[in-house]
Amino acid sequence: MKVIVVGAGIVGASTAYHLSRQGAEVTLVDRADDGQATAAGAGIVCPWLSRVDDPDWYRLAAASARYYPELMAWLAEDGFTDTGYKTVGAIALAESPAALEGIAARARKRAVNAPEIGTISTLAAGEPATLFPPLRPDWSALHVTGAARVDGRLVRDALLAAAGQRGVRRERGEATVTVADDGSWQVRLDRTNVAADAVVVAAGAWSDAALRVPGAGVPIEPQRGQIMHLRLPGVQTGQWPVVLPPSSHYLLAFDDSRVVVGATRETGSGFDYRTTATGLREVLDHAISVAPGLAEATVVETRIGFRPFSGTPLLGPITPNSPVVVATGLGATGLTMGPYCGAIAAGLALGQVPDIDLAPYAPLRDL
């Protein structure tokens, strides 16, 4: 079976990888636009502490987190272990006892069906800083041991390399999928029609431009995120947990004395690929107010990514049983959900029934 995958971010790379594991003939097409979200994202795998109340979002996010260890084991069997994935735990900071109890109650409720959350414990004021030393000493927190972090660039590259070993062919160019009123469809790569049995559109914030359906569209817009990488020379940061402050910002650490802080959520940004003074100020102000110990850290780089922003993840065939599948709209949780959504998209392209109800994630909306 021949399948074309449009987009080589985390979702497209996962789709191609899972298709290749099942013997499909895969062509992966990507334009290599600046600002792909996978290359910029933080890589936090901890949906259980999220304040998002949407049950459909949480169902998909929890299943995605549960899937990660299985995928990492497969990649290791293929010879790829450098993904930045590590179970380091997470701490959700609280400014008051009432706030801490609210976080704990949410985590305990979700843990009933998600044992992968690990051990849940409360940390009194001052204790979070023993796990993440730059933090203010007055924070209390909820600690869960099952959370992980992952390097988006590394896991994407591992998926692409493993897929390449199984014969996935990569093309750089612009792919457009056109679906007619009668359900017939075609794929054009640059100016040439390309034959395939199925196609998966996983082009992130560019997915709407890649899919043309009369009277309907993929409700996606780019949301710019600016994220900073800092370094604490000589400090062993590899075991530090993910830090989730009361805001939408975050802090997480990697093995090379690096701390990642972010990120802005700039809805309405369009594809304006720039680092801005306002964005940097927002990120640094939030980070240093939460963790003053980062004030003297070295600024290594700023990354910019355009999240595929939608009201809910968009995942499924454009119409029931269609061989045209859409997988995008994961917003700020792309690195959490991306690998699992890619696995689902691959199964759909091969005519398989997913193990999760996709009705809430129908990809098209009337124009």
C-alpha positions in Angstrom: 0.0 0.0 0.0 1.3 3.4 -0.9 0.8 6.3 1.5 1.9 10.0 1.3 2.5 11.9 4.5 2.5 15.7 4.3 4.6 17.2 7.1 7.7 16.0 8.8 7.2 17.4 12.3 6.5 15.1 15.3 3.1 13.9 14.0 4.2 13.3 10.4 7.4 11.6 11.5 5.5 9.3 13.8 2.9 8.6 11.1 5.7 7.6 8.6 7.4 5.5 11.2 4.3 3.6 12.2 3.3 3.1 8.5 6.8 1.7 7.8 6.6 -0.7 10.7 3.5 -2.2 9.0 5.1 -2.5 5.6 3.6 0.4 3.8 5.4 2.2 1.0 5.7 5.8 2.3 6.7 9.1 0.8 7.1 11.9 3.4 6.8 15.4 2.0 7.8 18.6 3.8 8.5 22.2 2.8 10.9 22.8 5.7 9.3 26.1 6.7 10.9 28.2 9.4 9.1 27.9 12.8 8.0 24.3 12.8 6.6 23.8 16.3 8.4 20.4 16.8 11.8 22.0 16.6 11.0 24.7 19.2 8.7 23.0 21.7 9.6 22.2 25.3 8.6 18.5 25.4 6.6 18.1 28.6 4.8 14.8 29.0 2.5 15.4 32.0 -1.2 15.8 31.1 -2.5 14.7 34.5 -1.6 18.1 36.2 -3.1 20.2 33.4 -5.8 22.7 34.3 -7.6 22.0 31.0 -11.1 20.7 31.8 -12.0 19.5 28.4 -12.6 15.7 28.8 -11.9 15.0 25.1 -8.6 16.8 25.2 -7.6 15.0 28.4 -8.6 11.6 27.0 -6.3 12.0 24.1 -3.5 13.5 26.1 -3.6 10.8 28.7 -3.5 8.0 26.1 -0.6 9.8 24.4 1.4 9.9 27.6 0.7 6.2 28.3 2.0 5.4 24.8 5.4 7.0 25.1 7.3 4.2 26.9 6.2 1.7 24.3 7.3 3.9 21.4 10.7 4.6 23.2 11.2 0.8 23.5 10.5 0.3 19.8 13.0 3.1 18.8 15.6 1.5 21.1 15.1 -1.8 19.4 15.8 0.0 16.1 19.0 1.4 17.5 17.8 5.0 18.4 18.0 6.0 22.1 19.0 9.6 21.8 15.6 11.3 22.2 16.0 13.3 25.3 13.2 11.3 26.8 13.5 10.7 30.5 11.1 10.2 33.4 12.1 13.0 35.8 8.8 13.8 37.5 7.0 17.1 37.7 6.1 19.6 40.4 3.1 21.9 40.1 3.7 25.0 42.1 1.1 26.4 44.4 0.8 29.9 46.0 -1.6 28.9 48.8 -2.8 25.8 50.7 -6.1 26.0 48.9 -4.4 26.0 45.5 -2.3 23.1 46.5 -5.3 21.1 47.6 -7.0 21.8 44.3 -4.0 20.5 42.3 -3.8 17.4 44.5 -7.5 16.7 44.2 -7.3 16.9 40.4 -4.3 14.6 40.3 -5.8 12.0 42.6 -9.0 11.9 40.6 -7.1 11.4 37.3 -4.7 8.8 38.9 -7.6 6.4 39.2 -7.4 5.6 35.5 -3.8 6.7 35.0 -1.4 4.7 37.2 1.4 6.0 35.0 1.2 9.3 36.9 3.4 7.5 39.5 3.6 8.5 43.2 1.7 11.6 44.2 3.0 13.7 47.1 2.8 17.2 48.5 5.9 19.3 49.1 5.8 21.9 51.8 7.2 25.4 51.4 10.9 25.1 50.6 10.9 21.5 49.5 10.4 22.1 45.8 13.7 24.0 45.7 15.5 20.8 46.9 14.5 19.2 43.6 14.9 22.3 41.3 17.4 24.5 43.2 16.8 27.8 41.3 13.2 28.0 42.6 12.1 30.6 45.1 12.2 29.1 48.6 8.6 29.9 49.5 6.9 27.6 46.9 4.9 24.6 47.9 4.0 22.0 45.3 2.4 18.8 44.2 5.0 16.2 43.0 4.2 13.4 40.7 7.0 10.9 39.7 5.6 9.7 36.4 6.1 12.8 34.3 8.7 13.0 31.6 10.4 15.4 29.3 11.5 14.9 25.7 13.6 16.8 23.2 11.3 17.4 20.2 14.1 17.7 17.6 15.8 14.5 18.8 12.7 12.3 19.0 11.6 13.6 15.6 15.0 12.8 14.1 14.9 9.3 15.7 11.5 8.6 14.2 12.7 9.8 10.7 15.9 7.8 10.8 14.1 4.7 11.9 11.5 5.2 9.2 14.3 5.7 6.7 15.8 2.3 7.6 12.5 0.8 6.6 12.5 2.5 3.2 10.5 5.7 3.8 11.4 8.1 1.1 11.6 11.9 1.9 10.9 14.7 -0.5 11.3 18.4 0.0 8.5 20.4 -1.6 4.9 21.5 -1.4 2.2 18.9 -1.4 -1.4 19.9 -1.9 -4.3 17.5 -1.3 -7.5 18.4 -3.2 -10.8 16.7 -2.4 -13.8 17.1 -4.8 -17.5 17.2 -3.9 -17.9 13.6 -4.9 -15.1 12.5 -2.5 -12.5 11.9 -5.2 -9.1 13.2 -4.3 -5.6 13.8 -5.7 -2.2 14.8 -4.4 0.1 17.2 -6.2 3.7 17.4 -5.3 4.9 20.8 -6.5 3.3 20.7 -10.1 3.1 16.9 -10.5 0.2 14.6 -9.6 1.3 11.8 -7.4 -0.5 8.4 -7.1 -1.2 7.0 -3.7 -3.7 4.8 -1.9 -4.0 7.1 1.1 -2.7 10.4 2.3 -2.1 11.9 5.8 -2.0 15.7 6.2 0.1 16.4 9.3 1.5 19.8 8.3 1.0 21.5 11.6 0.1 25.2 11.4 0.3 24.9 7.6 -2.3 22.1 7.3 -5.1 24.2 6.1 -3.0 25.4 3.1 -2.1 21.8 2.3 -5.7 20.6 2.2 -8.3 22.0 -0.2 -11.9 20.9 0.2 -14.8 22.8 -1.3 -17.0 24.4 1.3 -14.9 23.3 4.3 -11.6 23.9 5.9 -9.2 22.8 8.7 -9.7 25.3 11.5 -6.1 26.0 12.2 -4.1 29.2 12.8 -0.5 29.7 13.8 0.2 30.6 17.4 3.7 31.9 17.9 5.7 30.6 20.8 9.0 32.1 21.9 11.1 29.8 24.2 14.5 30.4 25.7 17.3 28.0 26.5 19.5 28.9 29.4 22.7 27.2 30.8 24.0 26.9 34.3 27.6 26.1 33.7 28.9 23.2 35.8 25.5 22.4 37.3 24.1 18.9 37.0 20.5 19.5 35.8 19.7 16.1 34.2 17.5 14.8 37.0 15.6 18.1 37.7 11.8 17.7 37.4 9.5 19.6 35.1 8.2 22.7 36.8 4.6 23.9 36.2 3.9 27.3 37.8 0.4 28.6 38.3 0.6 30.4 34.9 0.9 28.8 31.4 4.7 29.1 31.6 7.0 26.3 32.5 10.6 25.3 33.3 12.4 22.0 32.5 15.9 20.8 32.4 18.1 18.6 30.3 21.4 16.8 30.8 23.8 19.4 29.5 23.3 22.0 32.3 20.5 23.4 30.2 17.2 24.9 31.5 14.4 25.6 29.1 11.9 28.4 30.0 8.8 29.5 28.2 6.8 30.2 26.5 4.7 32.9 24.9 1.3 32.1 23.4 0.8 34.7 20.7 -2.5 34.0 19.0 -3.0 36.1 15.9 0.7 36.2 15.2 0.5 34.8 11.7 3.7 33.3 10.4 5.8 36.2 11.7 9.1 34.4 12.4 10.8 36.9 14.7 12.2 37.1 18.2 10.6 40.1 19.8 11.7 42.2 22.8 8.3 41.9 24.3 8.4 38.1 24.0 11.8 37.7 25.5 10.8 40.0 28.4 7.7 38.0 29.1 9.6 34.7 29.1 12.4 36.0 31.3 10.2 37.9 33.7 8.1 34.8 34.4 11.1 32.5 34.7 13.0 34.7 37.1 10.0 35.5 39.2 9.4 31.8 39.7 13.1 30.8 39.9 15.4 33.7 40.9 18.3 31.4 40.7 18.2 31.6 36.9 19.0 35.3 36.9 22.7 34.7 36.2 22.2 31.8 33.8 23.8 32.1 30.3 21.3 32.7 27.5 22.1 30.0 24.9 19.3 30.6 22.3 15.7 31.5 21.6 13.5 29.3 19.6 10.4 30.3 17.7 7.6 27.9 16.8 4.2 28.2 15.3 1.8 26.0 17.2 -1.1 24.6 15.1 -3.8 26.2 17.2 -7.4 25.0 17.2 -10.1 24.6 19.7 -9.5 20.9 20.0 -7.1 18.4 18.3 -8.1 17.5 14.8 -7.6 13.8 14.0 -9.4 11.5 11.6 -10.6 11.0 8.0 -12.1 14.0 6.4 -15.3 12.0 5.9 -16.1 8.5 7.3 -13.9 5.8 5.7 -12.0 8.4 3.5 -8.4 7.6 2.7 -7.6 11.3 3.3 -6.6 11.6 7.0 -5.9 14.8 8.9 -3.7 14.9 12.1 -3.0 18.4 13.5 -4.3 21.0 15.9 -2.4 19.8 19.0 -1.5 23.3 20.1 0.8 23.5 23.0 0.7 19.8 23.6 2.1 18.6 20.3 5.1 16.9 21.8 2.9 15.1 24.3 0.3 13.9 21.8 2.2 13.9 18.5 3.6 10.3 18.6 0.3 8.7 19.6 -1.7 10.8 17.1 0.8 9.7 14.4 0.2 6.1 15.3 -3.5 6.6 15.0 -3.2 8.4 11.7 -1.1 5.6 10.3 -3.7 3.1 11.3 -6.5 5.1 9.7 -4.5 5.3 6.5 -4.3 1.5 6.5 -8.0 1.1 7.1 -7.7 0.1 10.8 -10.2 0.9 13.5 -8.6 3.1 16.2 -8.7 2.2 19.9 -10.1 5.6 20.8 -13.4 7.4 19.7 -12.4 10.0 17.2 -15.8 11.7 16.9 -14.8 14.7 19.0 -11.8 15.4 16.8 -13.5 15.6 13.4 -11.0 17.6 11.3 -13.2 19.6 9.0 -15.5 22.6 9.7 -18.0 24.3 7.4 -16.7 27.5 5.9 
